[in-house]
Structure formats: C-alpha cells, structure tokens
Amino acid sequence: MTDGSEDRDGTRREFGEAVNMTPKQLEKWLTTDESKRVGQKSGSGSESVGHRSGRRIIDLLNTKKDELSDDDYAHMRKVVGYVHRHRRQRPSGDVTDTDWRYSLMNWGHDPAK
C-alpha cells in the first residue's frame, strides 16, 4: 500500500511529459485568435473547456509541489488523459495549422515540438 506520494509523483511526472509548453509559451498562445476559436464551449460562456484548462495549467506549472492540492492533481490527471486521447486522433498530413494542433496547445501540448 502506498501513502499517496507515489501516485502524486507519477501524476506530476506524466503531467510534465504531456505538457511540453512553458508557462510563458502557453500564456502567449492563449491570447491568440486561434486558441480562442477552437474547442468545445461549455455553458453560456464563450470560453472553451481547453482554453480554461490552459489558464489552470499555467497556474499549476507555477505552483510549488508542496502547495498542490488534491484538485490540482485531479486536473493534472485530466490534462494527461486529454493529451493522450487527442494525440491518438492525429490527422494525416501537415498538422501545423490545424484545429487538432490548436486544441492540444490549449491543453499545454504542442505536437509540433
């Protein structure tokens, strides 16, 4: 039986592998029209789920390990799951200027890196 720190360490490692954009890169990306245009919109707001997640990812990347909450780790697992699922749906051809890539970038992963 583990004390939970092993799970948290694994989550942080997987999150670090899935999120390959720096906070500064992600923050700059989230200001673009392409970033705001893609993704599933939730509720009455115009912000997509991925765009909102991107803002949270910036916070997570800037948070010290000892200050991460259970909710933070849950979101990190959500990000890892999304990136893994979405990467398996890669379209054929050049993906540089595609909604597929833009959506992943909202979640902190640039497949062109």
N, C-alpha and C positions, 0 to 999 in steps of 0.2 A: 504494500500500500504506500502511495506517495503522499507527501504533505501538501501537494498542490504547486509547489515551487517548480517542480519538473515540468508540469503542464504549462505553467506560465512561461518558463524558459523556452519550451518548444514553440509556444504561440508567438513569442517575441522573435524567435529565430525565423519561423515561417513568414511572419509579417515582414521582417527585414528582407527576406528573399523575394517576396511578392511585390513590395513597394520599392521600386528602383528609381524613384524621383526624390530629389531633396525637397525639404520644406519650401525653399525659395523657388525651385522649379515648379512645384505644384501650385504654389500661391500665384505665380505669374500665369501659369496655364489657366487657372480658374477664372481669370479676368477676361479671357478671350471669348469672342462670339461663338466659336466652335464648341468650346466647353459648355457654354450656357445652352446651346441648341440641342445637344444630344441627351439621351437618357429618358427614363420613364419619369414622368411628372407625378407627384403624389399630392392628393388633396386639392385644395383650391389654390395653393401656391404655385408659382411658376418655376420654382427651382426643382431640378431633378433629384432623385434619390442619390445618384452618383456624385452630383455636384455638392450636395450637402455632406456626403461622406468624405469627399475630398477636403472640405474645410475641417472636418473632425480629424482626418489623418494628419493634417498639418499640426494640430494640437497634440496628437499622440506622439508624433516624431519629436516634438519639442518638450515632452514631459519626461521627467526623470523616472527611471524604472521603479523606484520605491514609492512614487506618487501615483502610479497607475492603479485604477480601481477595477473591480470585477466587471463593471460596464465597459471600461476601456478594453479589457481583454476580450470581452464578448464581441466588441466591434472589430477588433483586430482579427478574430476568427472569421467574422463575416467578410472582411476585406479579402482574406486569404481564399475563402471559398469562392467569392465572386471572381477573383482574378483567375483562379484555376479553371472554373467553369467556362468563363468567357474566352480564355486562350484556346480552349478546345474547339471553339466555333470560328476559328480564324478563316477568313475568306481567302480564296485563291488570288494570286496576283500581288501587285504592289499595294500595300496597306497604308502607305504614308499618309494619304489624305482621305481616310475613311472614317465613317461614324464608329466602326468597330474599334479602331485605334483610339479615337477621341473619347469613347466611353471608358475604355480601360485607363486612359490617362486621368480621367476624373477620379478614379479609384487609386491613383498613385503609381500605376504601372504603365510605362511606355514600352510597347513591344518592339519599337524601332531601335531601342538601345542594345 
